[in-house]
């Protein structure tokens, strides 16, 4: 059983936040990424590194996973994913991307722009709910 919960910003210590997830758009289309080892699409994001704060992690992950060079980044909320014996926290962001550089040669094979959420998601029990939360927040232009 998986439970997704949401919290206001700054209500969970930064040192407990493990993930930064960035729902992002370019020219009013949603940006999804395909990991080299998967055949599914996902919202850009990833783990916070040692001694890194969550905002820095979000900026780094957005660049590493999409090649985004110029963007506006908005923190939305904190979320948790509660599995049977495991609970992890992350921070959800929204970004308007204005300019891409080359896609760094890390984990991501390619990016693709979508009008709506793709059907073949890596995390189908989590990502649609995160995207809805972003849409409710009111930062989308």
C-alpha positions in Angstrom: 0.0 0.0 0.0 1.3 3.4 -1.0 0.2 6.7 0.6 1.0 10.1 -0.8 0.7 13.1 1.6 1.3 16.8 1.2 2.8 19.4 3.6 3.3 23.2 3.6 6.8 24.4 2.6 9.3 24.7 5.5 7.3 22.3 7.8 9.8 19.4 7.3 13.5 20.0 8.0 15.6 20.2 4.8 17.8 17.3 6.1 14.8 15.0 5.9 14.0 15.9 2.3 15.6 13.2 0.0 14.1 14.1 -3.4 13.4 17.1 -5.6 10.8 16.6 -8.3 10.3 19.3 -10.8 7.2 19.4 -13.0 8.2 21.7 -15.8 7.0 23.1 -19.1 8.6 24.6 -22.2 6.4 26.5 -24.7 3.3 25.4 -22.7 4.1 21.7 -23.1 5.1 19.4 -20.2 8.6 18.1 -20.2 9.1 14.4 -19.4 12.3 12.4 -19.4 13.2 8.8 -20.3 15.8 7.2 -18.1 18.4 5.1 -20.1 17.4 1.9 -18.2 13.6 2.3 -18.5 11.0 2.4 -21.2 8.7 4.8 -19.4 8.4 8.6 -18.9 8.9 10.5 -15.7 8.8 14.0 -14.3 12.4 15.3 -13.9 13.9 14.9 -10.4 16.2 13.0 -8.2 18.0 12.6 -4.9 19.5 15.4 -2.9 23.3 14.9 -2.5 25.2 15.1 0.7 25.6 18.6 2.1 23.2 19.9 -0.6 20.0 21.8 0.2 16.8 20.9 -1.5 16.6 24.1 -3.7 20.1 23.5 -5.0 19.3 19.8 -5.7 16.2 20.9 -7.7 18.2 23.2 -9.9 20.9 20.6 -10.4 18.5 17.8 -11.2 16.5 20.0 -13.6 19.7 20.7 -15.6 21.1 17.2 -15.4 17.8 15.6 -16.5 16.7 18.1 -19.2 19.6 20.2 -20.1 17.6 23.3 -19.0 19.9 26.4 -18.9 17.4 29.2 -18.3 14.3 28.7 -16.1 12.2 30.1 -13.4 11.8 27.6 -10.5 8.9 27.7 -8.0 8.7 25.6 -4.8 5.2 24.2 -4.5 5.1 21.9 -1.4 6.6 19.1 0.5 5.3 15.6 -0.1 5.9 12.2 1.5 5.5 8.7 0.1 4.6 6.2 2.7 5.1 2.5 1.9 4.6 -0.3 4.4 7.8 0.1 6.4 9.3 3.1 4.7 8.5 6.8 4.5 10.4 9.3 2.3 10.1 13.0 1.9 10.6 15.2 -1.1 9.9 18.7 -2.3 7.8 19.4 -5.4 8.6 22.3 -7.7 7.3 23.8 -10.9 9.6 25.3 -13.5 9.1 27.4 -16.7 12.0 26.4 -18.9 13.1 29.1 -21.5 16.3 27.6 -22.9 18.0 24.2 -23.2 21.6 23.3 -23.6 22.9 19.9 -24.5 21.4 17.0 -22.5 24.2 16.0 -20.1 25.4 12.4 -20.5 24.1 11.1 -17.2 21.1 8.9 -16.6 18.6 10.4 -19.1 18.4 9.1 -22.6 16.0 11.8 -23.9 13.4 14.4 -23.1 10.0 14.8 -24.8 7.4 17.5 -24.7 3.8 16.4 -24.1 0.4 18.3 -24.1 -0.8 16.1 -21.2 0.5 13.4 -19.0 1.8 10.3 -20.9 0.2 7.0 -20.3 3.4 5.0 -19.7 4.8 6.5 -16.5 7.6 5.2 -14.4 5.7 6.1 -11.2 2.0 5.9 -12.2 0.8 5.9 -8.6 2.7 9.1 -7.7 3.3 11.4 -10.7 -0.3 12.2 -11.7 -1.1 13.3 -8.2 2.1 15.5 -8.1 1.2 17.1 -11.4 -2.4 17.8 -10.1 -0.9 19.5 -7.1 1.3 21.7 -9.3 -1.8 22.7 -11.4 -3.7 23.6 -8.3 -1.0 25.9 -7.1 -1.6 28.6 -9.7 2.0 29.3 -11.0 1.4 28.0 -14.5 1.4 30.8 -17.1 
